[in-house]
Amino acid sequence: MGIHFGITQIVSSFALLMIRWYGQGMDTYYNCSILLIGISGMLTVIPVLYLYRRDRAARVTGGLVAVPGTGRGNAGNYLLLLLMGAAMAQFGNLIVAFIQLFLQSTAYQDSFSKITEGKNLPEMIYWIGIVAPVAEEAVFRWLIYLRLRDYFRVPVSVILSALLFGIYHGNVVQFIYATLLGCLFAYFMEMTGSLYASVLLHIGANVWSLVYSELGLWLLQTSAIGVLTGINFLLLAVLFAGGRYFTRLGKMRNARWI
């Protein structure tokens, strides 16, 4: 977490310095924020991958994990994980909306609007939907969760890593959302024995959140309530079926791969 936070602070500070040097305001910073998120993410992955490889070599030597490695799956499993990530985001965002009503807080929504305002969807999908999840999963699941698992039982490691993931997001609303999803990401990474699982879940969640912000508004404007209801039931079915499927796969494995 320290690596990602440190790199993010360095990139953000440099950007703010340049913006002030050229006499620009905070609007310019918000306009560049998605690009800054992406740059920070790409810079973070490099040292984290090195640390993960070193950690895994030590685990193999110590007999903590079996040799197969990342536990590569098939295309059907990858698609299912993406859809499960979308379902997690859908119902996670419903919880967030309720919490925002209860707390009467719009700080997260206002900040997100400033970051995404005026940006095109493909750009946001690339930086927020793909690059950021890869970086965050490399830090919080591949590094932090697996290091915690070296010393604690899986449930404790799942919860601790998810709490750190929630704290990293910096506000109460996102803390709750990120902690809940962080638990699910770590759990299914453990069940699948694949590093790719948490990344695909996270990508599915972020991309769906971006797409649904436009799709959901359009469906509401066209009074397509039935379609919205159908989407929710479909995602719920995917989450339930996928959860059972991957949990069963996890119970069938006798050795850790990651």
CORPESUL-V259168 format. One record per backbone hydrogen bond with DSSP energy under -0.5 kcal/mol. CO is the residue of the C=O (numbers start at 1). NH is the residue of the N-H. E is the energy in kcal/mol with one decimal. If there is no record, write none. Layout:
{{CO,NH,E} {CO,NH,E}}
//
This chain:
{{1,5,-2.8} {2,6,-2.6} {3,7,-2.6} {4,8,-2.5} {5,9,-2.5} {6,10,-2.2} {7,11,-2.7} {8,12,-2.7} {9,13,-2.7} {10,14,-2.4} {11,15,-2.2} {12,16,-2.7} {13,17,-2.4} {14,18,-2.3} {15,19,-2.5} {16,20,-2.5} {17,21,-2.3} {18,22,-1.9} {19,24,-3.1} {20,23,-1.4} {25,28,-0.9} {25,29,-0.9} {26,30,-2.5} {27,31,-2.0} {28,32,-1.3} {29,33,-0.7} {30,33,-0.6} {32,36,-2.3} {33,37,-2.4} {34,38,-2.0} {35,39,-2.5} {36,40,-2.6} {37,41,-2.2} {38,42,-2.4} {39,43,-2.3} {40,44,-1.9} {41,45,-1.9} {42,46,-0.8} {43,47,-0.7} {44,48,-1.7} {45,49,-2.6} {46,50,-1.5} {47,51,-2.3} {48,52,-2.8} {49,53,-2.5} {50,54,-2.0} {51,55,-2.6} {52,56,-3.0} {53,57,-2.1} {54,58,-1.7} {55,59,-2.1} {56,60,-2.7} {57,61,-2.3} {58,62,-2.2} {59,64,-2.6} {59,65,-0.9} {60,63,-1.0} {66,69,-0.7} {68,71,-0.5} {70,195,-0.6} {74,78,-2.2} {75,79,-2.5} {76,80,-2.2} {77,81,-2.4} {78,82,-2.1} {79,83,-2.3} {80,84,-2.5} {81,85,-2.4} {82,86,-1.9} {83,87,-2.2} {84,88,-2.6} {85,89,-2.2} {86,90,-2.4} {87,91,-2.3} {88,92,-2.3} {89,93,-2.7} {90,94,-1.1} {91,95,-1.7} {92,96,-2.3} {93,97,-2.5} {94,98,-1.8} {95,99,-2.4} {96,100,-2.7} {97,101,-1.7} {98,102,-2.2} {99,103,-3.0} {100,104,-1.3} {100,105,-1.3} {106,110,-2.9} {107,111,-2.3} {108,112,-2.7} {109,113,-2.2} {110,114,-2.0} {111,115,-1.8} {112,116,-2.3} {113,117,-2.0} {116,119,-2.1} {120,124,-1.9} {121,125,-2.8} {122,126,-2.1} {123,127,-2.3} {124,128,-2.1} {124,129,-1.5} {125,130,-0.6} {126,130,-0.8} {126,131,-2.6} {127,132,-2.4} {130,134,-1.8} {131,135,-2.1} {132,136,-2.7} {133,137,-2.7} {134,138,-2.1} {135,139,-1.7} {136,140,-3.0} {137,141,-1.8} {137,142,-2.5} {138,143,-0.7} {139,144,-2.7} {140,145,-1.4} {141,146,-1.4} {143,147,-2.0} {144,148,-2.5} {145,149,-2.4} {146,150,-0.9} {148,151,-1.6} {148,152,-2.4} {153,157,-2.3} {154,158,-2.8} {155,159,-2.2} {156,160,-2.6} {157,161,-2.3} {158,162,-1.9} {159,163,-2.4} {160,164,-2.1} {161,165,-1.9} {162,166,-2.4} {163,167,-2.7} {164,168,-2.1} {165,169,-0.8} {166,169,-0.8} {167,170,-1.6} {171,175,-2.5} {172,176,-2.0} {173,177,-2.0} {174,178,-3.3} {175,179,-2.2} {176,180,-2.2} {177,181,-2.3} {178,182,-2.6} {179,183,-1.9} {180,184,-1.5} {181,185,-2.9} {182,186,-2.2} {183,187,-2.2} {184,188,-2.5} {185,189,-1.8} {186,190,-2.1} {187,191,-2.3} {188,192,-2.2} {189,193,-1.5} {189,194,-0.9} {194,197,-0.8} {194,198,-0.6} {195,199,-1.1} {196,200,-2.8} {197,201,-2.4} {198,202,-2.4} {199,203,-2.8} {200,204,-2.7} {201,205,-2.2} {202,206,-2.6} {203,207,-2.9} {204,208,-2.1} {205,209,-2.1} {206,210,-1.9} {207,211,-2.8} {208,212,-3.4} {209,213,-1.2} {210,214,-0.7} {211,214,-0.9} {211,215,-2.9} {212,216,-2.9} {214,218,-2.1} {215,219,-2.6} {216,220,-2.2} {217,221,-2.3} {218,222,-1.7} {219,224,-3.0} {220,223,-1.2} {223,225,-1.4} {224,228,-1.8} {225,229,-2.6} {226,230,-2.3} {227,231,-2.4} {228,232,-2.1} {229,233,-2.3} {230,234,-2.4} {231,235,-2.6} {232,236,-2.1} {233,237,-2.2} {234,238,-2.3} {235,239,-2.5} {236,240,-2.3} {237,241,-2.8} {238,242,-2.9} {239,243,-2.0} {240,244,-2.0} {241,245,-2.3} {242,246,-2.6} {243,247,-1.9} {244,248,-2.2} {245,249,-2.0} {246,250,-2.3} {247,251,-2.0} {248,252,-1.3} {249,253,-0.9} {250,253,-0.5} {256,66,-4.0}}
//
